[in-house]
Amino acid sequence: MDKRGRERKQSVIHTKTGSFFKGWLSSGLLTLVLVSLLTALALWQVFSTNFSRGSLSRRHTSLVVMNSTIKCIEDVQGYANWRHDSLNDTFYDDPKLNFSIRSPVQNWDEKRMTWNKLHPSYAIGAVDRVLMLTGSQQSPCHNPIGDFFLLRFFKNKVDYCRIHGYDIFYNNAFLHPKMDSYWAKTPIIRAAMLAHPEVEWIWWVDSDAVITDMDFKLPLDKYKNYNLILDGWPEMMYEFRSWYGLNAGVLLFRNCQWSMDFIDEWASMGPAYPDYEKWGHILQTTFKDKEVPISDDQSALAYMLLQHKEKWANKVYIENEYCFQCYWDYMVRSFENVTEKYIDLEKGASILRRRHAEVVSESHGEVWEQYLKDAGYGKNTGRRPFITHFTGCSPCSGNHNTMYAGDSCKEGMEKALNFADNQVLRNFGYTRPNLMDSSYVLPW
């Protein structure tokens, strides 16, 4: 074909192609294809995101072409919409609603379900959603170093919640003027349930408890048939009738009517109620190892499970297979040995030494589980204790507990906090070689 023939053929092809696209444009087919492609791309970006952590993504924006115009669609499915609140009436619109512990809430499961149906963007990850609660008194500590320790205790919890996608609320106000000290947790837990209907679990952690395994995650599947999880020894409580058979410093409540009713009955033994002194004598009579006739939260909780076992115990899981919370005095002595075990495991498996972004720490924790599972989850397996609780140390009050020698509490807290913080610092490229020296760090 000569040059003129080739040019004529190309001209015909261009003319036909141009006519073809003009036909599409005139019929709107091209616009429809573009809309479909861009919409599919936007949805793929949403659904390809991993929501297994159960946390809430606060803001996401997608561009979607609709009817030849660009509209900004915020918080599309898979992302919690923090600005949307349904105009339908919910339990919040009830003028009789009261967050106080002395105002019982009825039909909470139905009310909570209705609210969540009206806020569907919170549905993804709902069954695993956790809100941690902790706090301290509203005034400065009597012990000069106490405020510093409380700050570090709080930082430890914030670090853990950030890594695992949990929300956290720190409270330093008595929500009922008479429910102070160890009873202060009851009105906070109850109010948090009402304030956060989107949350499945309310996790109370005392201010003097340190999370010392930042990789370990609450095994919520294990607790699917229970509404309250706490640390303890059932035999010690049920057979020997000891109020030390439980520890109320760390509690995991399901956000449900059962928990509302439990907290109401539990709080009724506290100082905001008229039978408070009476309950002190009842509890001392019930538990032979209770030395003073004071109604405290722990012995009151043990009394409910002991005396009303049929009513409450079937929904309570007493955890003692791992350190849901472990007594500090024994645990702090093991930190060096535990560290050595983890270092030895790392030496034999390069994947454990692999650096990673903090945001994917949970996947790294799952890798660790593959190497630790043979040891089991017991408290004497060489694992990091999940929570180390400094019961009796009273870091804020400044009162020295005569049970402990010298600065053992202070040194133990320093050691535990640095042990936990090392796990955080490694993701930032640093570590503390000496657990008793907070100021000295080295590149990792």
LUMVO-579345 format. One record per residue (C-alpha): x, y, z; residue number from 0. Coordinates in pm, whole numbers, padded with zeros to 5 digits. Example, Ala and Ser with C-alpha at 12.3 -4.5 7.8 and 13.67 -1.06 7.14 Angstrom:
2
<pt X="01230" Y="-00450" Z="00780" seq="0"/>
<pt X="01367" Y="-00106" Z="00714" seq="1"/>
***
This chain:
444
<pt X="00000" Y="00000" Z="00000" seq="0"/>
<pt X="00137" Y="00339" Z="-00104" seq="1"/>
<pt X="00173" Y="00632" Z="00129" seq="2"/>
<pt X="-00151" Y="00795" Z="00015" seq="3"/>
<pt X="-00341" Y="00471" Z="00073" seq="4"/>
<pt X="-00204" Y="00432" Z="00429" seq="5"/>
<pt X="-00302" Y="00790" Z="00513" seq="6"/>
<pt X="-00652" Y="00733" Z="00375" seq="7"/>
<pt X="-00692" Y="00416" Z="00586" seq="8"/>
<pt X="-00573" Y="00591" Z="00905" seq="9"/>
<pt X="-00816" Y="00874" Z="00833" seq="10"/>
<pt X="-01102" Y="00626" Z="00806" seq="11"/>
<pt X="-01000" Y="00458" Z="01134" seq="12"/>
<pt X="-00979" Y="00794" Z="01316" seq="13"/>
<pt X="-01313" Y="00900" Z="01175" seq="14"/>
<pt X="-01483" Y="00578" Z="01281" seq="15"/>
<pt X="-01324" Y="00588" Z="01626" seq="16"/>
<pt X="-01425" Y="00950" Z="01674" seq="17"/>
<pt X="-01778" Y="00874" Z="01563" seq="18"/>
<pt X="-01785" Y="00575" Z="01801" seq="19"/>
<pt X="-01687" Y="00781" Z="02109" seq="20"/>
<pt X="-01916" Y="01066" Z="02006" seq="21"/>
<pt X="-02201" Y="00816" Z="02006" seq="22"/>
<pt X="-02108" Y="00703" Z="02356" seq="23"/>
<pt X="-02082" Y="01056" Z="02483" seq="24"/>
<pt X="-02414" Y="01154" Z="02330" seq="25"/>
<pt X="-02584" Y="00851" Z="02481" seq="26"/>
<pt X="-02426" Y="00897" Z="02828" seq="27"/>
<pt X="-02269" Y="00550" Z="02819" seq="28"/>
<pt X="-01919" Y="00681" Z="02877" seq="29"/>
<pt X="-02035" Y="00878" Z="03180" seq="30"/>
<pt X="-02203" Y="00564" Z="03317" seq="31"/>
<pt X="-01884" Y="00362" Z="03273" seq="32"/>
<pt X="-01676" Y="00626" Z="03451" seq="33"/>
<pt X="-01926" Y="00642" Z="03735" seq="34"/>
<pt X="-01918" Y="00265" Z="03772" seq="35"/>
<pt X="-01540" Y="00245" Z="03767" seq="36"/>
<pt X="-01487" Y="00525" Z="04018" seq="37"/>
<pt X="-01761" Y="00393" Z="04248" seq="38"/>
<pt X="-01612" Y="00043" Z="04236" seq="39"/>
<pt X="-01268" Y="00187" Z="04314" seq="40"/>
<pt X="-01399" Y="00382" Z="04614" seq="41"/>
<pt X="-01582" Y="00078" Z="04753" seq="42"/>
<pt X="-01279" Y="-00144" Z="04698" seq="43"/>
<pt X="-01067" Y="00097" Z="04902" seq="44"/>
<pt X="-01320" Y="00076" Z="05186" seq="45"/>
<pt X="-01375" Y="-00298" Z="05193" seq="46"/>
<pt X="-01009" Y="-00383" Z="05140" seq="47"/>
<pt X="-00928" Y="-00215" Z="05473" seq="48"/>
<pt X="-00870" Y="-00452" Z="05764" seq="49"/>
<pt X="-01117" Y="-00392" Z="06046" seq="50"/>
<pt X="-01026" Y="-00693" Z="06258" seq="51"/>
<pt X="-00892" Y="-00477" Z="06542" seq="52"/>
<pt X="-01243" Y="-00364" Z="06634" seq="53"/>
<pt X="-01133" Y="-00004" Z="06669" seq="54"/>
<pt X="-01308" Y="00299" Z="06526" seq="55"/>
<pt X="-01164" Y="00492" Z="06235" seq="56"/>
<pt X="-01260" Y="00850" Z="06310" seq="57"/>
<pt X="-01254" Y="00998" Z="05962" seq="58"/>
<pt X="-01246" Y="00876" Z="05606" seq="59"/>
<pt X="-01338" Y="01055" Z="05285" seq="60"/>
<pt X="-01406" Y="00904" Z="04943" seq="61"/>
<pt X="-01474" Y="01078" Z="04611" seq="62"/>
<pt X="-01765" Y="00927" Z="04420" seq="63"/>
<pt X="-01894" Y="01046" Z="04080" seq="64"/>
<pt X="-02273" Y="01058" Z="04067" seq="65"/>
<pt X="-02478" Y="01204" Z="03784" seq="66"/>
<pt X="-02167" Y="01370" Z="03636" seq="67"/>
<pt X="-02100" Y="01561" Z="03961" seq="68"/>
<pt X="-01841" Y="01493" Z="04234" seq="69"/>
<pt X="-01976" Y="01453" Z="04583" seq="70"/>
<pt X="-01780" Y="01403" Z="04905" seq="71"/>
<pt X="-01916" Y="01099" Z="05088" seq="72"/>
<pt X="-01785" Y="01090" Z="05445" seq="73"/>
<pt X="-01775" Y="00787" Z="05670" seq="74"/>
<pt X="-01889" Y="00532" Z="05414" seq="75"/>
<pt X="-01959" Y="00179" Z="05533" seq="76"/>
<pt X="-01676" Y="00038" Z="05741" seq="77"/>
<pt X="-01593" Y="00365" Z="05915" seq="78"/>
<pt X="-01759" Y="00502" Z="06225" seq="79"/>
<pt X="-01939" Y="00828" Z="06164" seq="80"/>
<pt X="-01848" Y="01050" Z="06457" seq="81"/>
<pt X="-02078" Y="01333" Z="06347" seq="82"/>
<pt X="-02396" Y="01146" Z="06268" seq="83"/>
<pt X="-02663" Y="01123" Z="06537" seq="84"/>
<pt X="-03003" Y="00994" Z="06436" seq="85"/>
<pt X="-03302" Y="01224" Z="06480" seq="86"/>
<pt X="-03504" Y="00926" Z="06605" seq="87"/>
<pt X="-03571" Y="00917" Z="06977" seq="88"/>
<pt X="-03340" Y="00696" Z="07184" seq="89"/>
<pt X="-03296" Y="00636" Z="07555" seq="90"/>
<pt X="-03099" Y="00963" Z="07569" seq="91"/>
<pt X="-03423" Y="01152" Z="07499" seq="92"/>
<pt X="-03591" Y="01010" Z="07808" seq="93"/>
<pt X="-03617" Y="01300" Z="08059" seq="94"/>
<pt X="-03597" Y="01047" Z="08342" seq="95"/>
<pt X="-03257" Y="00915" Z="08233" seq="96"/>
<pt X="-03009" Y="00941" Z="08518" seq="97"/>
<pt X="-02649" Y="00822" Z="08510" seq="98"/>
<pt X="-02633" Y="00787" Z="08890" seq="99"/>
<pt X="-02589" Y="00446" Z="09050" seq="100"/>
<pt X="-02903" Y="00507" Z="09256" seq="101"/>
<pt X="-03124" Y="00529" Z="08947" seq="102"/>
<pt X="-03179" Y="00177" Z="08803" seq="103"/>
<pt X="-03192" Y="00137" Z="08427" seq="104"/>
<pt X="-03449" Y="-00102" Z="08280" seq="105"/>
<pt X="-03446" Y="-00280" Z="07942" seq="106"/>
<pt X="-03089" Y="-00172" Z="07878" seq="107"/>
<pt X="-03022" Y="-00446" Z="07621" seq="108"/>
<pt X="-03316" Y="-00330" Z="07406" seq="109"/>
<pt X="-03228" Y="00038" Z="07444" seq="110"/>
<pt X="-02867" Y="-00024" Z="07353" seq="111"/>
<pt X="-02967" Y="-00238" Z="07054" seq="112"/>
<pt X="-03199" Y="00035" Z="06927" seq="113"/>
<pt X="-02929" Y="00299" Z="06955" seq="114"/>
<pt X="-02681" Y="00083" Z="06762" seq="115"/>
<pt X="-02932" Y="00014" Z="06486" seq="116"/>
<pt X="-02969" Y="00390" Z="06441" seq="117"/>
<pt X="-02589" Y="00426" Z="06422" seq="118"/>
<pt X="-02492" Y="00145" Z="06182" seq="119"/>
<pt X="-02145" Y="00281" Z="06109" seq="120"/>
<pt X="-02034" Y="00140" Z="06448" seq="121"/>
<pt X="-02137" Y="-00216" Z="06358" seq="122"/>
<pt X="-01801" Y="-00340" Z="06228" seq="123"/>
<pt X="-01590" Y="-00472" Z="06517" seq="124"/>
<pt X="-01868" Y="-00412" Z="06771" seq="125"/>
<pt X="-01838" Y="-00749" Z="06948" seq="126"/>
<pt X="-01472" Y="-00683" Z="07029" seq="127"/>
<pt X="-01494" Y="-00314" Z="07111" seq="128"/>
<pt X="-01336" Y="-00228" Z="07447" seq="129"/>
<pt X="-01329" Y="00088" Z="07656" seq="130"/>
<pt X="-01066" Y="00095" Z="07929" seq="131"/>
<pt X="-01143" Y="00290" Z="08246" seq="132"/>
<pt X="-00895" Y="00401" Z="08507" seq="133"/>
<pt X="-00843" Y="00703" Z="08729" seq="134"/>
<pt X="-00726" Y="00860" Z="09052" seq="135"/>
<pt X="-00834" Y="01118" Z="09308" seq="136"/>
<pt X="-00889" Y="01482" Z="09210" seq="137"/>
<pt X="-00623" Y="01630" Z="09440" seq="138"/>
<pt X="-00242" Y="01614" Z="09418" seq="139"/>
<pt X="-00070" Y="01317" Z="09577" seq="140"/>
<pt X="00062" Y="01345" Z="09932" seq="141"/>
<pt X="00375" Y="01165" Z="09822" seq="142"/>
<pt X="00582" Y="01404" Z="09603" seq="143"/>
<pt X="00674" Y="01126" Z="09360" seq="144"/>
<pt X="00321" Y="00988" Z="09356" seq="145"/>
<pt X="00195" Y="01213" Z="09075" seq="146"/>
<pt X="00493" Y="01116" Z="08862" seq="147"/>
<pt X="00419" Y="00747" Z="08910" seq="148"/>
<pt X="00049" Y="00797" Z="08834" seq="149"/>
<pt X="00146" Y="00972" Z="08511" seq="150"/>
<pt X="00366" Y="00680" Z="08411" seq="151"/>
<pt X="00097" Y="00428" Z="08508" seq="152"/>
<pt X="-00144" Y="00617" Z="08284" seq="153"/>
<pt X="00108" Y="00639" Z="07998" seq="154"/>
<pt X="00145" Y="00262" Z="08016" seq="155"/>
<pt X="-00231" Y="00213" Z="07968" seq="156"/>
<pt X="-00248" Y="00470" Z="07688" seq="157"/>
<pt X="00035" Y="00292" Z="07505" seq="158"/>
<pt X="-00146" Y="-00040" Z="07531" seq="159"/>
<pt X="-00477" Y="00103" Z="07413" seq="160"/>
<pt X="-00311" Y="00278" Z="07119" seq="161"/>
<pt X="-00142" Y="-00044" Z="07008" seq="162"/>
<pt X="-00463" Y="-00248" Z="07028" seq="163"/>
<pt X="-00714" Y="00010" Z="06911" seq="164"/>
<pt X="-00900" Y="00052" Z="07242" seq="165"/>
<pt X="-01046" Y="00376" Z="07373" seq="166"/>
<pt X="-00955" Y="00489" Z="07724" seq="167"/>
<pt X="-01118" Y="00717" Z="07980" seq="168"/>
<pt X="-00923" Y="00852" Z="08277" seq="169"/>
<pt X="-01145" Y="00977" Z="08556" seq="170"/>
<pt X="-01038" Y="01191" Z="08852" seq="171"/>
<pt X="-01380" Y="01292" Z="08982" seq="172"/>
<pt X="-01595" Y="01109" Z="09233" seq="173"/>
<pt X="-01919" Y="01062" Z="09041" seq="174"/>
<pt X="-02095" Y="01013" Z="09373" seq="175"/>
<pt X="-01956" Y="01214" Z="09667" seq="176"/>
<pt X="-01984" Y="00922" Z="09909" seq="177"/>
<pt X="-01852" Y="00653" Z="09675" seq="178"/>
<pt X="-01482" Y="00727" Z="09713" seq="179"/>
<pt X="-01167" Y="00521" Z="09746" seq="180"/>
<pt X="-01217" Y="00163" Z="09621" seq="181"/>
<pt X="-01592" Y="00221" Z="09573" seq="182"/>
<pt X="-01533" Y="00497" Z="09317" seq="183"/>
<pt X="-01513" Y="00245" Z="09034" seq="184"/>
<pt X="-01880" Y="00139" Z="09055" seq="185"/>
<pt X="-02045" Y="00468" Z="08944" seq="186"/>
<pt X="-01778" Y="00515" Z="08675" seq="187"/>
<pt X="-01832" Y="00172" Z="08523" seq="188"/>
<pt X="-02207" Y="00217" Z="08521" seq="189"/>
<pt X="-02193" Y="00567" Z="08371" seq="190"/>
<pt X="-01951" Y="00447" Z="08103" seq="191"/>
<pt X="-02200" Y="00183" Z="07990" seq="192"/>
<pt X="-02464" Y="00450" Z="07934" seq="193"/>
<pt X="-02220" Y="00694" Z="07775" seq="194"/>
<pt X="-02084" Y="00433" Z="07533" seq="195"/>
<pt X="-02361" Y="00207" Z="07400" seq="196"/>
<pt X="-02137" Y="00126" Z="07101" seq="197"/>
<pt X="-01887" Y="-00049" Z="07332" seq="198"/>
<pt X="-01929" Y="-00418" Z="07414" seq="199"/>
<pt X="-01678" Y="-00439" Z="07702" seq="200"/>
<pt X="-01595" Y="-00200" Z="07986" seq="201"/>
<pt X="-01250" Y="-00276" Z="08127" seq="202"/>
<pt X="-01165" Y="-00131" Z="08466" seq="203"/>
<pt X="-00792" Y="-00125" Z="08553" seq="204"/>
<pt X="-00674" Y="00019" Z="08885" seq="205"/>
<pt X="-00435" Y="00314" Z="08863" seq="206"/>
<pt X="-00156" Y="00112" Z="09031" seq="207"/>
<pt X="-00170" Y="-00174" Z="08780" seq="208"/>
<pt X="00088" Y="-00198" Z="08499" seq="209"/>
<pt X="00031" Y="-00381" Z="08172" seq="210"/>
<pt X="00358" Y="-00570" Z="08141" seq="211"/>
<pt X="00289" Y="-00764" Z="07821" seq="212"/>
<pt X="00208" Y="-00511" Z="07551" seq="213"/>
<pt X="00161" Y="-00783" Z="07287" seq="214"/>
<pt X="-00099" Y="-00990" Z="07473" seq="215"/>
<pt X="-00460" Y="-00917" Z="07386" seq="216"/>
<pt X="-00768" Y="-00996" Z="07590" seq="217"/>
<pt X="-00896" Y="-01339" Z="07474" seq="218"/>
<pt X="-01253" Y="-01216" Z="07425" seq="219"/>
<pt X="-01363" Y="-01531" Z="07241" seq="220"/>
<pt X="-01292" Y="-01721" Z="07559" seq="221"/>
<pt X="-01542" Y="-01504" Z="07745" seq="222"/>
<pt X="-01827" Y="-01512" Z="07492" seq="223"/>
<pt X="-02065" Y="-01676" Z="07741" seq="224"/>
<pt X="-01977" Y="-01451" Z="08036" seq="225"/>
<pt X="-02055" Y="-01100" Z="08150" seq="226"/>
<pt X="-01791" Y="-01041" Z="08417" seq="227"/>
<pt X="-01427" Y="-01149" Z="08416" seq="228"/>
<pt X="-01204" Y="-01105" Z="08719" seq="229"/>
<pt X="-00894" Y="-01259" Z="08871" seq="230"/>
<pt X="-00914" Y="-01507" Z="09154" seq="231"/>
<pt X="-00911" Y="-01858" Z="09294" seq="232"/>
<pt X="-01262" Y="-02014" Z="09315" seq="233"/>
<pt X="-01160" Y="-02283" Z="09564" seq="234"/>
<pt X="-01017" Y="-02026" Z="09803" seq="235"/>
<pt X="-01344" Y="-01830" Z="09799" seq="236"/>
<pt X="-01608" Y="-02102" Z="09778" seq="237"/>
<pt X="-01447" Y="-02367" Z="10000" seq="238"/>
<pt X="-01233" Y="-02167" Z="10240" seq="239"/>
<pt X="-01464" Y="-01863" Z="10238" seq="240"/>
<pt X="-01181" Y="-01618" Z="10198" seq="241"/>
<pt X="-01238" Y="-01269" Z="10063" seq="242"/>
<pt X="-00886" Y="-01288" Z="09920" seq="243"/>
<pt X="-01020" Y="-01543" Z="09672" seq="244"/>
<pt X="-01092" Y="-01256" Z="09435" seq="245"/>
<pt X="-00922" Y="-00933" Z="09335" seq="246"/>
<pt X="-01142" Y="-00645" Z="09224" seq="247"/>
<pt X="-00858" Y="-00429" Z="09090" seq="248"/>
<pt X="-00906" Y="-00538" Z="08728" seq="249"/>
<pt X="-01257" Y="-00610" Z="08601" seq="250"/>
<pt X="-01402" Y="-00673" Z="08256" seq="251"/>
<pt X="-01778" Y="-00611" Z="08230" seq="252"/>
<pt X="-01997" Y="-00679" Z="07930" seq="253"/>
<pt X="-02216" Y="-00379" Z="07849" seq="254"/>
<pt X="-02557" Y="-00536" Z="07919" seq="255"/>
<pt X="-02855" Y="-00540" Z="08154" seq="256"/>
<pt X="-02702" Y="-00820" Z="08361" seq="257"/>
<pt X="-02403" Y="-00598" Z="08439" seq="258"/>
<pt X="-02630" Y="-00301" Z="08519" seq="259"/>
<pt X="-02819" Y="-00515" Z="08773" seq="260"/>
<pt X="-02498" Y="-00660" Z="08915" seq="261"/>
<pt X="-02343" Y="-00317" Z="08969" seq="262"/>
<pt X="-02662" Y="-00184" Z="09130" seq="263"/>
<pt X="-02664" Y="-00467" Z="09385" seq="264"/>
<pt X="-02288" Y="-00445" Z="09437" seq="265"/>
<pt X="-02295" Y="-00069" Z="09493" seq="266"/>
<pt X="-02581" Y="-00102" Z="09743" seq="267"/>
<pt X="-02325" Y="-00232" Z="09995" seq="268"/>
<pt X="-02123" Y="00088" Z="09961" seq="269"/>
<pt X="-02113" Y="00413" Z="10163" seq="270"/>
<pt X="-02382" Y="00587" Z="09953" seq="271"/>
<pt X="-02649" Y="00353" Z="10093" seq="272"/>
<pt X="-02808" Y="00343" Z="10437" seq="273"/>
<pt X="-02700" Y="-00015" Z="10524" seq="274"/>
<pt X="-02330" Y="00048" Z="10470" seq="275"/>
<pt X="-02225" Y="-00011" Z="10832" seq="276"/>
<pt X="-02452" Y="-00312" Z="10857" seq="277"/>
<pt X="-02285" Y="-00465" Z="10556" seq="278"/>
<pt X="-01944" Y="-00419" Z="10716" seq="279"/>
<pt X="-02043" Y="-00650" Z="11002" seq="280"/>
<pt X="-02211" Y="-00900" Z="10770" seq="281"/>
<pt X="-01902" Y="-00927" Z="10554" seq="282"/>
<pt X="-01671" Y="-00969" Z="10852" seq="283"/>
<pt X="-01893" Y="-01249" Z="10982" seq="284"/>
<pt X="-01906" Y="-01419" Z="10642" seq="285"/>
<pt X="-01531" Y="-01412" Z="10577" seq="286"/>
<pt X="-01331" Y="-01532" Z="10872" seq="287"/>
<pt X="-01010" Y="-01377" Z="10741" seq="288"/>
<pt X="-01163" Y="-01027" Z="10724" seq="289"/>
<pt X="-01013" Y="-00839" Z="11017" seq="290"/>
<pt X="-01214" Y="-00515" Z="11013" seq="291"/>
<pt X="-01592" Y="-00461" Z="10983" seq="292"/>
<pt X="-01574" Y="-00237" Z="10679" seq="293"/>
<pt X="-01769" Y="-00299" Z="10362" seq="294"/>
<pt X="-01521" Y="-00275" Z="10074" seq="295"/>
<pt X="-01575" Y="-00348" Z="09706" seq="296"/>
<pt X="-01378" Y="-00673" Z="09698" seq="297"/>
<pt X="-01539" Y="-00849" Z="09993" seq="298"/>
<pt X="-01882" Y="-00725" Z="09878" seq="299"/>
<pt X="-01824" Y="-00874" Z="09535" seq="300"/>
<pt X="-01707" Y="-01203" Z="09687" seq="301"/>
<pt X="-02018" Y="-01206" Z="09909" seq="302"/>
<pt X="-02247" Y="-01174" Z="09606" seq="303"/>
<pt X="-02085" Y="-01474" Z="09437" seq="304"/>
<pt X="-02068" Y="-01680" Z="09754" seq="305"/>
<pt X="-02416" Y="-01615" Z="09893" seq="306"/>
<pt X="-02602" Y="-01573" Z="09563" seq="307"/>
<pt X="-02411" Y="-01816" Z="09348" seq="308"/>
<pt X="-02716" Y="-01934" Z="09151" seq="309"/>
<pt X="-02809" Y="-01577" Z="09060" seq="310"/>
<pt X="-02469" Y="-01448" Z="08947" seq="311"/>
<pt X="-02192" Y="-01707" Z="08926" seq="312"/>
<pt X="-02288" Y="-01871" Z="08596" seq="313"/>
<pt X="-02208" Y="-01547" Z="08411" seq="314"/>
<pt X="-01883" Y="-01478" Z="08599" seq="315"/>
<pt X="-01549" Y="-01612" Z="08477" seq="316"/>
<pt X="-01278" Y="-01624" Z="08743" seq="317"/>
<pt X="-00954" Y="-01611" Z="08545" seq="318"/>
<pt X="-00641" Y="-01773" Z="08684" seq="319"/>
<pt X="-00484" Y="-01934" Z="08377" seq="320"/>
<pt X="-00278" Y="-01626" Z="08294" seq="321"/>
<pt X="-00191" Y="-01301" Z="08469" seq="322"/>
<pt X="-00518" Y="-01117" Z="08427" seq="323"/>
<pt X="-00356" Y="-00942" Z="08719" seq="324"/>
<pt X="-00064" Y="-01077" Z="08919" seq="325"/>
<pt X="00072" Y="-00975" Z="09254" seq="326"/>
<pt X="00372" Y="-00750" Z="09197" seq="327"/>
<pt X="00615" Y="-00866" Z="09468" seq="328"/>
<pt X="00670" Y="-01202" Z="09302" seq="329"/>
<pt X="00651" Y="-01082" Z="08942" seq="330"/>
<pt X="00913" Y="-00805" Z="08950" seq="331"/>
<pt X="01179" Y="-01056" Z="09054" seq="332"/>
<pt X="01121" Y="-01255" Z="08736" seq="333"/>
<pt X="01157" Y="-00975" Z="08479" seq="334"/>
<pt X="01528" Y="-01034" Z="08404" seq="335"/>
<pt X="01471" Y="-01409" Z="08353" seq="336"/>
<pt X="01169" Y="-01341" Z="08133" seq="337"/>
<pt X="01370" Y="-01095" Z="07927" seq="338"/>
<pt X="01647" Y="-01352" Z="07879" seq="339"/>
<pt X="01394" Y="-01610" Z="07760" seq="340"/>
<pt X="01254" Y="-01374" Z="07499" seq="341"/>
<pt X="01605" Y="-01279" Z="07384" seq="342"/>
<pt X="01694" Y="-01648" Z="07342" seq="343"/>
<pt X="01382" Y="-01706" Z="07137" seq="344"/>
<pt X="01468" Y="-01407" Z="06918" seq="345"/>
<pt X="01818" Y="-01541" Z="06857" seq="346"/>
<pt X="01673" Y="-01859" Z="06711" seq="347"/>
<pt X="01407" Y="-01694" Z="06495" seq="348"/>
<pt X="01487" Y="-01396" Z="06276" seq="349"/>
<pt X="01118" Y="-01325" Z="06222" seq="350"/>
<pt X="01090" Y="-01233" Z="06591" seq="351"/>
<pt X="01369" Y="-00977" Z="06553" seq="352"/>
<pt X="01211" Y="-00827" Z="06243" seq="353"/>
<pt X="01141" Y="-00458" Z="06284" seq="354"/>
<pt X="00786" Y="-00343" Z="06220" seq="355"/>
<pt X="00564" Y="-00038" Z="06239" seq="356"/>
<pt X="00385" Y="00004" Z="06570" seq="357"/>
<pt X="00047" Y="-00001" Z="06397" seq="358"/>
<pt X="00094" Y="-00370" Z="06306" seq="359"/>
<pt X="00211" Y="-00477" Z="06651" seq="360"/>
<pt X="-00081" Y="-00716" Z="06687" seq="361"/>
<pt X="00042" Y="-00926" Z="06395" seq="362"/>
<pt X="00387" Y="-00934" Z="06554" seq="363"/>
<pt X="00226" Y="-01048" Z="06880" seq="364"/>
<pt X="00059" Y="-01335" Z="06692" seq="365"/>
<pt X="00399" Y="-01444" Z="06564" seq="366"/>
<pt X="00529" Y="-01449" Z="06921" seq="367"/>
<pt X="00237" Y="-01672" Z="07022" seq="368"/>
<pt X="00358" Y="-01938" Z="06778" seq="369"/>
<pt X="00682" Y="-01960" Z="06976" seq="370"/>
<pt X="00530" Y="-01926" Z="07322" seq="371"/>
<pt X="00223" Y="-02150" Z="07294" seq="372"/>
<pt X="00411" Y="-02468" Z="07389" seq="373"/>
<pt X="00487" Y="-02315" Z="07728" seq="374"/>
<pt X="00116" Y="-02258" Z="07790" seq="375"/>
<pt X="-00043" Y="-01956" Z="07952" seq="376"/>
<pt X="00030" Y="-02032" Z="08316" seq="377"/>
<pt X="00179" Y="-01783" Z="08557" seq="378"/>
<pt X="00506" Y="-01978" Z="08592" seq="379"/>
<pt X="00582" Y="-02046" Z="08227" seq="380"/>
<pt X="00838" Y="-01773" Z="08169" seq="381"/>
<pt X="00590" Y="-01557" Z="07981" seq="382"/>
<pt X="00560" Y="-01188" Z="08046" seq="383"/>
<pt X="00284" Y="-01133" Z="08301" seq="384"/>
<pt X="-00007" Y="-00958" Z="08133" seq="385"/>
<pt X="-00082" Y="-00721" Z="08423" seq="386"/>
<pt X="00133" Y="-00660" Z="08729" seq="387"/>
<pt X="-00071" Y="-00507" Z="09011" seq="388"/>
<pt X="00098" Y="-00311" Z="09289" seq="389"/>
<pt X="-00162" Y="-00394" Z="09551" seq="390"/>
<pt X="-00080" Y="-00239" Z="09886" seq="391"/>
<pt X="00186" Y="00000" Z="09758" seq="392"/>
<pt X="-00042" Y="00309" Z="09753" seq="393"/>
<pt X="00189" Y="00519" Z="09532" seq="394"/>
<pt X="-00020" Y="00833" Z="09576" seq="395"/>
<pt X="-00099" Y="00832" Z="09947" seq="396"/>
<pt X="00261" Y="00833" Z="10066" seq="397"/>
<pt X="00176" Y="00584" Z="10340" seq="398"/>
<pt X="00444" Y="00319" Z="10371" seq="399"/>
<pt X="00301" Y="-00031" Z="10394" seq="400"/>
<pt X="00488" Y="-00211" Z="10670" seq="401"/>
<pt X="00442" Y="-00538" Z="10480" seq="402"/>
<pt X="00715" Y="-00427" Z="10241" seq="403"/>
<pt X="01072" Y="-00340" Z="10325" seq="404"/>
<pt X="01222" Y="-00001" Z="10247" seq="405"/>
<pt X="01180" Y="00120" Z="09890" seq="406"/>
<pt X="01066" Y="-00216" Z="09751" seq="407"/>
<pt X="00740" Y="-00068" Z="09618" seq="408"/>
<pt X="00912" Y="00226" Z="09450" seq="409"/>
<pt X="01182" Y="00008" Z="09300" seq="410"/>
<pt X="00928" Y="-00251" Z="09188" seq="411"/>
<pt X="00715" Y="00009" Z="09012" seq="412"/>
<pt X="01019" Y="00159" Z="08840" seq="413"/>
<pt X="01125" Y="-00183" Z="08721" seq="414"/>
<pt X="00778" Y="-00287" Z="08597" seq="415"/>
<pt X="00716" Y="00040" Z="08414" seq="416"/>
<pt X="01052" Y="00023" Z="08237" seq="417"/>
<pt X="01001" Y="-00345" Z="08154" seq="418"/>
<pt X="00671" Y="-00256" Z="07984" seq="419"/>
<pt X="00801" Y="00063" Z="07824" seq="420"/>
<pt X="01092" Y="-00124" Z="07665" seq="421"/>
<pt X="00838" Y="-00316" Z="07458" seq="422"/>
<pt X="00701" Y="00017" Z="07333" seq="423"/>
<pt X="01037" Y="00186" Z="07279" seq="424"/>
<pt X="01163" Y="-00097" Z="07060" seq="425"/>
<pt X="00910" Y="00001" Z="06793" seq="426"/>
<pt X="01065" Y="00348" Z="06807" seq="427"/>
<pt X="01415" Y="00205" Z="06775" seq="428"/>
<pt X="01534" Y="00226" Z="07137" seq="429"/>
<pt X="01557" Y="00025" Z="07457" seq="430"/>
<pt X="01656" Y="00068" Z="07821" seq="431"/>
<pt X="01942" Y="-00171" Z="07902" seq="432"/>
<pt X="01891" Y="-00118" Z="08276" seq="433"/>
<pt X="01536" Y="-00159" Z="08409" seq="434"/>
<pt X="01626" Y="00047" Z="08714" seq="435"/>
<pt X="01742" Y="00348" Z="08514" seq="436"/>
<pt X="01460" Y="00527" Z="08330" seq="437"/>
<pt X="01680" Y="00800" Z="08185" seq="438"/>
<pt X="01931" Y="00583" Z="08000" seq="439"/>
<pt X="01829" Y="00449" Z="07657" seq="440"/>
<pt X="02025" Y="00300" Z="07368" seq="441"/>
<pt X="01942" Y="00242" Z="07002" seq="442"/>
<pt X="01802" Y="-00102" Z="06948" seq="443"/>
***
